[in-house]
């Protein structure tokens, strides 16, 4: 990552996966090139799907991001201060021209609280379909139920994937108790707000553990992880609440039986204290984590999409989590949005002193900090770690 000075502002970004398509005979493309549509929101909280895809994607080669506000810059530099060769362009036409051949997919990288498309956004996605691009939609608004989109897709011979569309209820799972057969440690990455970096931290934690020889597997609980190509996961906020805990349990058991991991990391959603996003409760009940990492943005004064609600403190969130579930918080991770390097250093030190827990920023500190956080809580994993400490 780029060097930071005490007077500099940190990179923009932290200011801020069941596929369903219409039944058709069209063959999906062999390649996996994609353009991310994130107009007006890249690097912001409501652009978290686009932000996540630029940072990590196992399924698609991201060719460009569409956001006219920051066109002409490198997406990695804009997010994290490190160039990654993914350009930000102003329009879909520019994205296609820059790619050469028409990209295979147009991914909606927007994640507004209401999960709905504006008229302007509809026009861009319909244009992508007309250009011959398959559409990946992570919103609550299912495009396969929209006659205009269905007709356009049939005419262009492309598919639409509504990532958040749940399975039929007959295929969903109630809590069964099978979680008690999972013998490896389970760690949930929760937070004090939505769109605060839980998925990014969970991804970096899994990468860091695997780099040290500790076999870690991630279970996703939101649409972005599924779009990124996560093998195990479910979009929890699209389910009938009765099945949420059972579906988390089912995915954790599947990861355990399918991968024989040393540790399972479960992505959090919202916050346990959040008035609107309550899926953290289902994650705690369904995965029964022995450890929890709490992600916090010290500079946020109010909840991201709910400005009438003040942000909780880390200490209050920890107390709530440990009162709600039979678990313990093993560390805190800081989202450095709107912070200078000096403020970040001070915040890490202050939280460490106040809470008596390991504290780090996953995006600007070594991955070894995350590994040490886990090994401190689960020393039985230490023999599995390789001697090399080269992680990031």
C-alpha positions as CSV (number, residue, x, y, z in Angstrom):
1,X,0.0,0.0,0.0
2,X,1.1,3.6,-0.5
3,X,3.0,5.2,2.3
4,X,0.9,7.4,4.6
5,X,2.0,10.5,6.4
6,X,0.6,11.9,9.6
7,X,-1.0,14.8,7.8
8,X,-2.4,12.9,4.8
9,X,-5.9,11.7,4.4
10,X,-6.3,7.9,4.0
11,X,-7.7,6.5,0.7
12,X,-11.3,7.3,-0.2
13,X,-12.8,3.9,0.0
14,X,-13.4,3.2,3.6
15,X,-15.3,6.5,3.6
16,X,-17.6,5.1,2.6
17,X,-23.3,-14.6,-3.3
18,X,-27.7,-18.7,-5.7
19,X,-28.1,-17.4,-9.2
20,X,-31.5,-17.3,-10.9
21,X,-32.0,-16.6,-14.6
22,X,-34.9,-17.0,-16.9
23,X,-35.2,-20.4,-18.4
24,X,-33.6,-20.2,-21.9
25,X,-31.4,-22.2,-24.2
26,X,-28.6,-19.6,-24.6
27,X,-25.1,-20.6,-23.7
28,X,-23.3,-18.5,-21.1
29,X,-20.0,-17.0,-22.3
30,X,-16.9,-18.9,-21.7
31,X,-15.1,-15.8,-20.5
32,X,-15.9,-13.9,-17.4
33,X,-15.2,-10.3,-18.2
34,X,-17.3,-7.7,-16.5
35,X,-18.0,-4.0,-16.2
36,X,-19.3,-2.7,-12.8
37,X,-22.0,0.0,-12.9
38,X,-21.7,2.2,-9.9
39,X,-22.7,5.7,-11.0
40,X,-22.5,8.3,-8.3
41,X,-21.6,5.8,-5.5
42,X,-18.2,4.2,-6.2
43,X,-16.2,4.4,-3.0
44,X,-19.3,5.3,-1.0
45,X,-21.5,3.2,1.4
46,X,-24.2,2.6,-1.3
47,X,-21.5,1.5,-3.7
48,X,-20.2,-1.3,-1.5
49,X,-20.9,-4.1,-4.1
50,X,-18.8,-2.2,-6.6
51,X,-16.1,-1.5,-4.0
52,X,-16.0,-5.2,-3.1
53,X,-15.7,-6.4,-6.7
54,X,-12.8,-4.0,-7.4
55,X,-11.0,-5.3,-4.3
56,X,-11.7,-9.0,-4.8
57,X,-13.4,-11.2,-7.4
58,X,-12.9,-14.9,-8.0
59,X,-15.6,-15.1,-10.6
60,X,-15.2,-12.1,-12.9
61,X,-12.3,-10.2,-14.5
62,X,-13.3,-6.6,-13.7
63,X,-12.5,-4.5,-16.8
64,X,-13.7,-1.1,-15.6
65,X,-16.1,0.8,-13.3
66,X,-18.7,3.3,-14.4
67,X,-18.9,6.4,-12.3
68,X,-18.8,9.8,-14.0
69,X,-17.8,11.6,-10.8
70,X,-14.4,10.0,-10.7
71,X,-13.8,9.0,-14.3
72,X,-10.2,9.0,-15.5
73,X,-8.8,7.7,-12.3
74,X,-7.6,4.2,-11.3
75,X,-10.2,2.3,-9.2
76,X,-7.6,0.8,-6.9
77,X,-6.0,4.2,-6.3
78,X,-9.3,5.8,-5.7
79,X,-10.4,3.2,-3.2
80,X,-7.2,2.3,-1.3
81,X,-4.3,4.3,-2.7
82,X,-2.9,1.4,-4.6
83,X,-3.4,1.2,-8.4
84,X,-4.9,-2.0,-9.7
85,X,-5.2,-1.3,-13.5
86,X,-9.0,-1.0,-13.4
87,X,-10.0,2.3,-15.0
88,X,-13.0,4.3,-13.9
89,X,-15.0,5.6,-16.9
90,X,-17.9,7.9,-17.3
91,X,-20.4,5.9,-19.4
92,X,-21.2,2.4,-20.6
93,X,-20.2,3.4,-24.1
94,X,-16.7,4.3,-22.8
95,X,-16.5,1.0,-20.9
96,X,-17.3,-1.0,-24.0
97,X,-14.9,1.0,-26.2
98,X,-12.1,0.6,-23.6
99,X,-12.7,-3.2,-23.4
100,X,-12.5,-3.9,-27.1
101,X,-14.9,-6.9,-27.4
102,X,-18.1,-6.3,-25.6
103,X,-17.7,-7.5,-22.0
104,X,-19.6,-10.6,-21.0
105,X,-21.3,-9.1,-18.0
106,X,-22.7,-5.8,-16.7
107,X,-22.8,-5.9,-12.9
108,X,-24.9,-3.6,-10.9
109,X,-22.5,-2.4,-8.2
110,X,-25.1,-0.3,-6.4
111,X,-26.5,-1.3,-3.0
112,X,-28.9,1.4,-1.9
113,X,-30.9,0.8,1.4
114,X,-34.2,0.3,-0.5
115,X,-32.6,-2.0,-3.0
116,X,-34.5,-0.4,-5.9
117,X,-33.4,1.0,-9.3
118,X,-34.0,4.6,-10.4
119,X,-35.2,5.3,-13.9
120,X,-31.7,6.4,-15.0
121,X,-30.2,3.2,-13.7
122,X,-32.8,1.1,-15.5
123,X,-31.8,2.8,-18.8
124,X,-28.1,1.9,-18.3
125,X,-28.8,-1.7,-17.5
126,X,-31.2,-2.0,-20.4
127,X,-28.6,-0.5,-22.7
128,X,-26.1,-3.1,-21.5
129,X,-28.5,-5.9,-22.4
130,X,-29.1,-4.4,-25.8
131,X,-25.3,-4.4,-26.3
132,X,-25.3,-8.1,-25.6
133,X,-24.1,-8.1,-22.0
134,X,-25.5,-10.5,-19.4
135,X,-26.7,-8.6,-16.3
136,X,-25.9,-9.4,-12.7
137,X,-28.3,-7.8,-10.3
138,X,-27.8,-7.8,-6.5
139,X,-30.8,-5.6,-5.6
140,X,-34.0,-6.5,-3.9
141,X,-35.8,-5.6,-7.1
142,X,-35.8,-8.8,-9.2
143,X,-35.3,-7.9,-12.9
144,X,-36.6,-11.3,-14.0
145,X,-40.0,-10.2,-12.7
146,X,-39.9,-7.0,-14.8
147,X,-41.5,-7.5,-18.2
148,X,-39.3,-4.9,-19.9
149,X,-36.1,-6.5,-18.7
150,X,-37.3,-10.0,-19.6
151,X,-38.3,-9.0,-23.1
152,X,-35.0,-7.2,-23.6
153,X,-33.0,-10.2,-22.4
154,X,-34.9,-12.6,-24.7
155,X,-34.4,-10.3,-27.7
156,X,-30.7,-9.9,-27.0
157,X,-30.3,-13.6,-26.1
158,X,-28.6,-12.8,-22.7
159,X,-29.4,-13.8,-19.2
160,X,-30.3,-11.8,-16.0
161,X,-29.2,-13.1,-12.7
162,X,-31.1,-11.9,-9.6
163,X,-28.6,-12.8,-6.9
164,X,-30.8,-12.0,-4.0
165,X,-33.7,-14.2,-5.2
166,X,-34.0,-16.9,-2.6
167,X,-34.5,-20.6,-3.2
168,X,-38.0,-22.0,-3.1
169,X,-39.2,-22.3,0.5
170,X,-39.2,-26.1,0.3
171,X,-35.5,-25.9,-0.3
172,X,-34.7,-23.7,2.6
173,X,-33.5,-24.9,6.0
174,X,-34.7,-24.4,9.5
175,X,-32.2,-24.5,12.4
176,X,-31.4,-28.2,13.0
177,X,-28.6,-28.3,15.5
178,X,-26.1,-29.7,13.0
179,X,-23.9,-26.7,13.8
180,X,-22.9,-28.6,17.0
181,X,-21.2,-31.2,14.7
182,X,-18.8,-28.5,13.3
183,X,-15.7,-29.0,15.4
184,X,-13.4,-26.3,14.0
185,X,-13.5,-22.7,15.4
186,X,-16.0,-20.3,13.9
187,X,-15.4,-16.6,13.8
188,X,-18.0,-14.0,12.8
189,X,-17.0,-10.6,11.6
190,X,-19.7,-8.3,12.9
191,X,-19.8,-4.5,13.1
192,X,-21.4,-1.3,14.5
193,X,-23.2,-0.3,11.2
194,X,-24.0,-1.5,7.8
195,X,-21.5,-1.0,4.9
196,X,-18.7,-0.6,7.3
197,X,-16.2,-3.1,5.9
198,X,-17.2,-6.4,7.5
199,X,-17.0,-8.4,4.2
200,X,-13.6,-6.8,3.3
201,X,-12.2,-7.7,6.7
202,X,-13.6,-11.2,6.5
203,X,-12.0,-11.7,3.1
204,X,-8.6,-10.3,4.2
205,X,-8.7,-12.5,7.3
206,X,-9.3,-15.6,5.3
207,X,-6.5,-14.7,2.9
208,X,-4.1,-14.0,5.8
209,X,-4.9,-17.2,7.6
210,X,-4.4,-19.3,4.4
211,X,-1.2,-17.5,3.7
212,X,0.1,-18.8,7.0
213,X,-1.0,-22.4,6.4
214,X,-4.2,-22.2,8.5
215,X,-6.9,-23.5,6.2
216,X,-9.7,-20.9,6.4
217,X,-13.0,-20.9,4.5
218,X,-15.4,-18.0,4.3
219,X,-19.2,-18.2,4.5
220,X,-20.9,-15.2,2.9
221,X,-24.2,-13.7,4.1
222,X,-24.7,-11.0,1.5
223,X,-25.1,-10.5,-2.2
224,X,-21.7,-9.1,-2.9
225,X,-19.9,-12.1,-1.6
226,X,-22.0,-14.3,-3.9
227,X,-21.3,-12.1,-6.9
228,X,-17.6,-12.2,-6.0
229,X,-17.7,-16.0,-6.4
230,X,-18.0,-17.2,-2.9
231,X,-18.5,-20.9,-2.8
232,X,-20.6,-20.9,0.5
233,X,-23.1,-18.3,1.3
234,X,-26.7,-16.9,1.2
235,X,-28.2,-13.5,0.8
236,X,-29.8,-13.4,4.3
237,X,-31.7,-10.2,3.9
238,X,-33.8,-11.7,1.1
239,X,-35.1,-14.6,3.2
240,X,-38.2,-15.1,5.4
241,X,-36.7,-14.6,8.9
242,X,-37.9,-18.0,10.0
243,X,-35.2,-19.6,7.7
244,X,-32.3,-17.2,8.3
245,X,-30.6,-19.0,11.2
246,X,-31.1,-22.4,9.5
247,X,-29.6,-21.2,6.2
248,X,-26.5,-19.8,8.0
249,X,-26.1,-23.1,9.8
250,X,-26.6,-25.0,6.6
251,X,-23.9,-23.0,4.8
252,X,-21.4,-23.4,7.7
253,X,-22.0,-27.1,7.9
254,X,-21.6,-27.4,4.1
255,X,-18.3,-25.5,4.3
256,X,-17.1,-27.7,7.1
257,X,-18.0,-31.0,5.4
258,X,-16.9,-29.8,2.0
259,X,-13.5,-28.3,2.9
260,X,-12.4,-29.8,6.2
261,X,-11.1,-26.3,7.3
262,X,-9.1,-25.3,10.3
263,X,-11.4,-22.3,10.8
264,X,-14.6,-20.9,9.3
265,X,-15.0,-17.1,9.0
266,X,-18.6,-15.9,8.7
267,X,-19.4,-12.5,7.1
268,X,-21.6,-10.3,9.2
269,X,-24.5,-8.0,8.1
270,X,-25.7,-4.8,9.6
271,X,-25.2,-4.6,13.3
272,X,-26.8,-6.3,16.3
273,X,-27.8,-2.9,17.6
274,X,-29.0,-1.6,14.2
275,X,-32.8,-0.7,14.2
276,X,-33.3,-1.9,10.6
277,X,-30.6,-4.5,9.8
278,X,-31.1,-7.3,12.3
279,X,-29.5,-10.2,10.4
280,X,-26.5,-10.2,12.8
281,X,-28.8,-12.0,15.3
282,X,-29.5,-14.8,12.8
283,X,-25.7,-15.1,12.1
284,X,-24.9,-15.4,15.8
285,X,-27.7,-17.9,16.3
286,X,-27.0,-20.0,13.2
287,X,-23.2,-20.1,13.1
288,X,-22.7,-20.2,16.9
289,X,-19.3,-18.5,16.6
290,X,-16.8,-19.0,19.4
291,X,-15.2,-15.7,18.5
292,X,-16.3,-12.4,17.0
293,X,-14.4,-9.6,15.4
294,X,-16.1,-6.2,15.5
295,X,-15.6,-3.7,12.7
296,X,-16.0,0.0,13.6
297,X,-15.7,3.4,11.9
298,X,-14.7,5.9,14.6
299,X,-15.4,9.0,12.5
300,X,-19.1,8.1,11.8
301,X,-21.4,10.0,14.0
302,X,-24.7,8.5,12.8
303,X,-25.7,5.3,11.1
304,X,-25.0,5.3,7.3
305,X,-28.5,5.2,5.9
306,X,-30.3,6.3,9.1
307,X,-29.0,9.8,10.1
308,X,-31.5,10.0,12.9
309,X,-29.7,7.2,14.7
310,X,-26.3,7.9,16.5
311,X,-23.5,5.4,16.0
312,X,-23.0,3.0,18.9
313,X,-19.6,2.7,20.6
314,X,-17.5,-0.4,20.1
315,X,-17.8,-1.1,23.8
316,X,-21.6,-1.0,23.8
317,X,-21.7,-3.3,20.7
318,X,-19.3,-5.7,22.3
319,X,-21.5,-5.8,25.5
320,X,-24.6,-6.4,23.4
321,X,-23.0,-9.2,21.4
322,X,-21.7,-11.0,24.4
323,X,-25.0,-10.7,26.2
324,X,-27.0,-12.0,23.2
325,X,-24.8,-15.0,22.4
326,X,-22.5,-17.5,24.0
327,X,-19.4,-16.0,22.5
328,X,-16.6,-13.6,23.1
329,X,-15.2,-10.7,21.0
330,X,-11.6,-11.4,20.2
331,X,-10.6,-8.2,18.5
332,X,-11.6,-4.9,16.8
333,X,-10.9,-3.8,13.3
334,X,-11.0,-0.1,12.3
335,X,-12.5,1.4,9.2
336,X,-10.3,4.4,8.5
337,X,-12.9,6.5,6.6
338,X,-12.3,10.2,6.9
339,X,-9.2,9.7,9.1
340,X,-5.7,10.9,8.7
341,X,-2.9,8.5,9.3
342,X,-2.2,10.1,12.7
343,X,-5.8,9.9,13.7
344,X,-5.9,6.2,12.7
345,X,-2.8,5.5,14.8
346,X,-4.3,7.2,17.7
347,X,-7.7,5.5,17.3
348,X,-6.0,2.0,17.2
349,X,-4.0,2.8,20.4
350,X,-7.1,4.3,22.2
351,X,-9.3,1.4,21.4
352,X,-6.7,-1.1,22.4
353,X,-6.2,0.6,25.7
354,X,-9.9,1.0,26.4
355,X,-11.0,-2.5,25.4
356,X,-8.0,-4.6,26.3
357,X,-8.3,-6.3,22.9
358,X,-6.2,-6.5,19.7
359,X,-7.0,-3.7,17.3
360,X,-5.9,-3.2,13.7
361,X,-6.9,-1.7,10.4
362,X,-7.0,-4.6,7.9
363,X,-6.5,-2.3,4.8
364,X,-3.4,-0.4,6.1
365,X,-1.8,-2.8,8.6
366,X,-0.1,-6.2,7.9
367,X,-2.3,-9.3,7.5
368,X,-0.2,-10.8,10.3
369,X,-2.1,-8.5,12.8
370,X,-5.3,-10.4,11.9
371,X,-3.6,-13.8,12.2
372,X,-2.2,-12.8,15.6
373,X,-5.7,-11.8,16.7
374,X,-7.0,-15.3,15.8
375,X,-4.1,-17.2,17.3
376,X,-4.4,-15.2,20.6
377,X,-8.0,-16.5,20.9
378,X,-7.4,-19.9,19.4
379,X,-3.9,-21.0,20.3
380,X,-4.6,-24.5,19.2
381,X,-4.4,-23.3,15.6
382,X,-0.7,-22.1,16.1
383,X,0.9,-25.5,15.2
384,X,-0.8,-25.3,11.8
385,X,0.7,-22.0,10.9
386,X,3.7,-22.1,8.7
387,X,6.9,-20.4,9.8
388,X,6.8,-17.8,7.1
389,X,5.2,-14.5,8.2
390,X,5.0,-13.0,4.7
391,X,1.3,-12.3,4.2
392,X,0.8,-9.0,2.5
